Amino acid sequence: MTKVYFTKEITPESLQKVYEALGVKLDGKIGVKVSTGEKGAKGYLKADLIGPFVKSLNGTIVECNTAYGGERNTAKDHMKVAEEHGFTSFADVDIMDAEGEMKIPVHKGKHLKFDLVGSHFDDYDAYINLAHGKGHMMGGFGANLKNQSIGFASRNGKAYIHSCGKTKSPKLCWISKHEQIDFIESMAEAATAVADYLKEKGKPIVYITVMNAISTSCDCDANQDDPVMEDLGIIASLDPVANDQAFIDMIWASKDPGAEKMKERIDSRLGREILPYAEELGLGSREYELVEV
């Protein structure tokens, strides 16, 4: 059974500890995929928390431009926000679709024929999917699966996922007609495409979610809501489905009254449906053993 390593402490030291518990030594050029956070957002992972960990691996912060209008839909503006949010203070930052995009295959699925990621995606020998666990206005919640699908996708790739395979146009994707479940499943297909591609190339990826500042809205929201519930800790796994399932289970098990707001946000967007579909696609397992470190 998949092991999900867990610590209630949210410190640079505990982040290092859960990573080391995975027993995987990442070598070469390491990309650390985080959300740099929209200008005005509050919940993105802060430099003082993740900086020491990223520096210890000589990692590069990797991101892609947004499909929506805002301060991160061009590489120039995106780099400015990354700098303002402190990411350039501890690592190089690579906007992976600054010079274009590359197409990777979707081997099975109902919605996407391919996935579009930044053209720099192949430049790295290993990845850390370092997610911030929170809600999301469109997907219900965001953690490792969202960070691997929408997060790794180029600007056009984000439009392609949001439109469930109907258009690559950032302008047209928002008026595309589709069912909510189709969008949730499209995210799972894109996340699986990234994992499959890396596996075929022999490039490892590990999954960590920091469950702090848990808001019903995402770090991509310039008007992000304040946190609605207690911090839960940090989880790490080699399986993104198990890691996201653990995050969901902790919300559902929480006695914090604010957890009800998170549950409502997640289920009103069919957010939990990403988990069985990702499992069906072979991305991972919802069954896991929680190991406290």
C-alpha positions as CSV (number, residue, x, y, z in Angstrom):
1,M,0.0,0.0,0.0
2,T,1.2,3.5,-0.8
3,K,2.7,5.4,2.1
4,V,1.8,9.0,2.7
5,Y,4.2,10.6,5.1
6,F,2.7,13.2,7.4
7,T,3.8,15.9,9.9
8,K,1.6,18.3,11.8
9,E,4.5,20.8,12.0
10,I,4.8,23.3,9.2
11,T,8.5,24.4,9.3
12,P,11.4,24.4,7.0
13,E,12.8,21.5,9.0
14,S,9.6,19.4,8.9
15,L,9.4,20.0,5.1
16,Q,12.9,18.6,4.8
17,K,11.9,15.7,7.0
18,V,8.9,14.5,5.1
19,Y,10.9,14.7,1.8
20,E,13.7,12.6,3.3
21,A,11.1,10.0,4.5
22,L,10.3,9.3,0.9
23,G,13.8,7.6,0.6
24,V,14.3,9.0,-2.9
25,K,17.5,10.9,-3.8
26,L,16.9,13.3,-6.7
27,D,20.0,14.1,-8.8
28,G,20.8,16.4,-11.6
29,K,18.7,19.5,-12.5
30,I,15.7,19.5,-10.3
31,G,12.5,21.5,-11.1
32,V,10.3,22.4,-8.1
33,K,6.8,23.1,-9.4
34,V,5.0,25.6,-7.1
35,S,2.4,28.3,-7.7
36,T,4.0,31.7,-7.6
37,G,0.6,33.1,-6.6
38,E,-1.4,35.8,-8.4
39,K,-0.5,39.4,-7.5
40,G,-2.8,40.2,-4.5
41,A,-3.1,36.5,-3.3
42,K,-2.1,35.7,0.2
43,G,-1.8,31.9,0.5
44,Y,1.0,30.9,-1.8
45,L,3.9,29.1,-0.2
46,K,6.3,31.6,1.3
47,A,10.1,31.9,0.8
48,D,10.9,31.5,4.5
49,L,9.1,28.2,4.6
50,I,10.2,26.5,1.3
51,G,13.4,28.4,0.6
52,P,15.8,26.4,2.7
53,F,14.4,23.1,1.3
54,V,14.7,24.3,-2.4
55,K,18.2,25.6,-1.8
56,S,19.3,22.3,-0.2
57,L,18.5,20.6,-3.5
58,N,19.8,23.4,-5.7
59,G,16.4,23.3,-7.2
60,T,14.9,25.7,-9.8
61,I,11.4,27.1,-9.2
62,V,9.3,26.2,-12.3
63,E,6.0,27.7,-13.4
64,C,3.9,28.4,-16.5
65,N,1.9,31.4,-17.6
66,T,-1.8,31.7,-16.8
67,A,-4.6,31.5,-19.3
68,Y,-6.7,34.2,-17.5
69,G,-6.0,37.9,-17.6
70,G,-3.9,39.1,-14.7
71,E,-0.3,39.7,-13.7
72,R,1.1,36.3,-14.7
73,N,-0.1,35.7,-18.3
74,T,3.2,36.9,-19.9
75,A,6.7,35.7,-18.9
76,K,7.9,39.2,-18.2
77,D,5.0,40.0,-15.8
78,H,5.1,36.6,-14.3
79,M,8.8,37.0,-13.4
80,K,8.0,40.3,-11.8
81,V,5.3,38.7,-9.5
82,A,7.7,35.8,-8.7
83,E,10.3,38.3,-7.6
84,E,7.8,40.3,-5.6
85,H,6.6,37.1,-3.8
86,G,10.1,36.2,-2.9
87,F,10.9,33.2,-5.1
88,T,13.9,34.7,-6.8
89,S,15.5,35.4,-3.4
90,F,16.4,31.7,-2.9
91,A,16.3,30.1,-6.4
92,D,16.4,30.6,-10.1
93,V,12.9,30.9,-11.5
94,D,12.0,29.4,-14.9
95,I,8.8,30.3,-16.6
96,M,8.7,27.1,-18.7
97,D,6.5,28.4,-21.5
98,A,8.4,31.7,-21.9
99,E,9.8,30.3,-25.2
100,G,6.8,28.2,-26.3
101,E,5.3,24.8,-25.5
102,M,5.7,21.2,-26.2
103,K,3.0,18.5,-26.8
104,I,3.1,15.3,-24.8
105,P,0.7,12.4,-25.3
106,V,-2.4,11.5,-23.4
107,H,-2.5,7.8,-23.7
108,K,-6.0,7.2,-22.4
109,G,-8.9,9.5,-21.5
110,K,-12.2,10.9,-22.8
111,H,-11.5,14.5,-23.3
112,L,-7.9,15.4,-24.1
113,K,-6.0,14.2,-27.2
114,F,-2.7,15.6,-25.9
115,D,-1.3,17.8,-23.2
116,L,0.6,21.1,-23.7
117,V,3.4,21.9,-21.3
118,G,6.2,24.5,-21.3
119,S,9.0,24.0,-23.8
120,H,11.5,23.8,-21.0
121,F,9.8,20.8,-19.5
122,D,12.4,18.4,-20.9
123,D,15.3,20.5,-19.4
124,Y,15.0,18.9,-16.0
125,D,16.2,15.5,-14.7
126,A,13.7,15.3,-11.8
127,Y,10.7,17.2,-10.4
128,I,9.2,18.0,-7.0
129,N,5.5,18.7,-7.2
130,L,5.3,21.1,-4.3
131,A,1.7,22.1,-3.8
132,H,-0.2,24.3,-1.5
133,G,-3.4,22.6,-0.3
134,K,-6.5,24.9,-0.6
135,G,-9.8,25.3,-2.2
136,H,-10.4,26.4,-5.8
137,M,-13.2,28.4,-7.4
138,M,-13.4,26.1,-10.5
139,G,-11.9,22.7,-9.4
140,G,-13.2,22.6,-5.8
141,F,-9.7,22.1,-4.4
142,G,-6.1,22.4,-5.5
143,A,-3.2,20.2,-4.4
144,N,-0.8,17.9,-6.3
145,L,-3.2,16.8,-9.1
146,K,-4.1,20.4,-10.0
147,N,-0.5,21.5,-9.7
148,Q,0.5,18.7,-12.1
149,S,-2.3,19.4,-14.6
150,I,-3.1,23.1,-14.8
151,G,0.2,24.0,-13.1
152,F,2.5,22.3,-15.6
153,A,0.4,23.3,-18.6
154,S,1.5,26.1,-20.8
155,R,-0.8,29.1,-21.2
156,N,-2.4,27.4,-24.3
157,G,-2.4,24.1,-22.4
158,K,-4.3,25.6,-19.5
159,A,-6.9,26.8,-22.0
160,Y,-7.0,23.3,-23.6
161,I,-7.7,21.7,-20.2
162,H,-10.2,24.3,-19.1
163,S,-12.1,23.8,-22.3
164,C,-12.0,20.0,-22.0
165,G,-10.1,19.6,-25.2
166,K,-12.2,22.0,-27.3
167,T,-9.8,24.9,-27.8
168,K,-6.2,26.1,-27.1
169,S,-7.2,29.7,-27.2
170,P,-7.0,31.5,-23.8
171,K,-9.7,33.9,-25.1
172,L,-12.2,31.2,-26.2
173,C,-11.7,28.7,-23.4
174,W,-13.7,30.7,-20.9
175,I,-16.8,30.6,-23.2
176,S,-16.5,27.0,-24.1
177,K,-19.5,24.9,-23.1
178,H,-18.9,21.7,-21.1
179,E,-20.1,19.8,-18.0
180,Q,-18.3,20.4,-14.8
181,I,-17.3,16.7,-14.5
182,D,-15.6,17.0,-17.9
183,F,-13.3,19.7,-16.6
184,I,-12.5,17.7,-13.4
185,E,-11.7,14.6,-15.6
186,S,-9.6,16.7,-18.0
187,M,-7.4,17.8,-15.1
188,A,-6.9,14.1,-14.2
189,E,-6.0,13.3,-17.8
190,A,-3.4,16.1,-18.0
191,A,-1.9,15.1,-14.7
192,T,-1.6,11.5,-15.8
193,A,0.0,12.6,-19.1
194,V,2.8,14.4,-17.1
195,A,3.4,11.4,-14.9
196,D,3.4,9.0,-17.9
197,Y,5.9,11.1,-19.9
198,L,8.3,11.5,-17.0
199,K,8.1,7.7,-16.3
200,E,8.8,6.9,-19.9
201,K,11.9,9.3,-19.8
202,G,13.1,7.7,-16.5
203,K,12.7,11.0,-14.7
204,P,11.4,10.8,-11.1
205,I,8.8,13.1,-9.5
206,V,7.8,13.3,-5.9
207,Y,4.8,14.9,-4.3
208,I,4.5,17.2,-1.3
209,T,1.5,19.2,-0.2
210,V,1.7,22.0,2.5
211,M,-1.7,22.3,4.1
212,N,-1.6,25.7,5.6
213,A,-3.5,29.0,5.1
214,I,-6.4,26.8,3.8
215,S,-8.8,29.1,1.9
216,T,-11.8,28.2,-0.2
217,S,-10.2,30.1,-3.1
218,C,-6.9,29.5,-4.9
219,D,-3.5,31.2,-4.9
220,C,-4.4,32.2,-8.5
221,D,-7.1,34.5,-7.2
222,A,-6.0,38.1,-6.7
223,N,-8.8,38.5,-4.2
224,Q,-8.1,35.3,-2.3
225,D,-10.2,34.7,0.7
226,D,-8.8,34.4,4.2
227,P,-8.1,30.9,5.6
228,V,-11.3,29.2,6.8
229,M,-9.9,26.4,8.9
230,E,-6.9,25.2,10.9
231,D,-3.5,24.3,9.4
232,L,-3.3,20.5,8.9
233,G,0.4,19.9,8.3
234,I,2.6,18.6,5.4
235,I,2.1,15.4,3.5
236,A,4.5,13.7,1.0
237,S,4.2,10.6,-1.2
238,L,5.4,9.1,-4.5
239,D,1.7,8.9,-5.5
240,P,-0.3,12.1,-6.2
241,V,-3.6,10.4,-6.0
242,A,-2.9,9.1,-2.5
243,N,-1.5,12.5,-1.4
244,D,-4.6,14.3,-2.6
245,Q,-6.8,11.7,-1.0
246,A,-5.0,12.2,2.3
247,F,-5.6,15.9,2.1
248,I,-9.3,15.4,1.4
249,D,-9.6,12.9,4.2
250,M,-8.0,15.3,6.7
251,I,-10.5,18.0,5.8
252,W,-13.4,15.6,6.2
253,A,-12.0,14.4,9.6
254,S,-11.4,17.9,10.9
255,K,-13.5,19.1,13.8
256,D,-12.8,22.7,12.8
257,P,-16.2,24.4,12.0
258,G,-14.5,26.1,9.0
259,A,-14.0,22.7,7.4
260,E,-17.6,22.7,6.4
261,K,-16.9,25.7,4.1
262,M,-14.1,23.7,2.5
263,K,-16.4,20.6,2.0
264,E,-19.1,22.8,0.4
265,R,-16.6,24.4,-1.9
266,I,-15.1,21.0,-2.9
267,D,-18.3,19.1,-3.4
268,S,-20.2,22.0,-5.1
269,R,-17.5,21.7,-7.9
270,L,-17.4,17.9,-7.9
271,G,-13.8,18.3,-6.8
272,R,-13.5,14.8,-5.2
273,E,-14.4,13.2,-8.5
274,I,-10.9,13.8,-9.8
275,L,-9.6,11.0,-7.4
276,P,-11.5,7.9,-8.7
277,Y,-11.0,9.0,-12.3
278,A,-7.2,9.5,-11.8
279,E,-7.1,6.1,-10.2
280,E,-9.0,4.6,-13.1
281,L,-6.4,6.2,-15.5
282,G,-3.6,4.5,-13.5
283,L,-2.1,7.6,-12.0
284,G,-2.2,6.3,-8.5
285,S,-4.3,4.8,-5.7
286,R,-6.8,6.2,-3.2
287,E,-5.7,3.5,-0.8
288,Y,-2.8,4.6,1.4
289,E,-1.1,4.2,4.8
290,L,-0.5,7.4,6.7
291,V,2.9,7.4,8.4
292,E,3.6,10.2,10.9
293,V,7.2,11.4,10.9
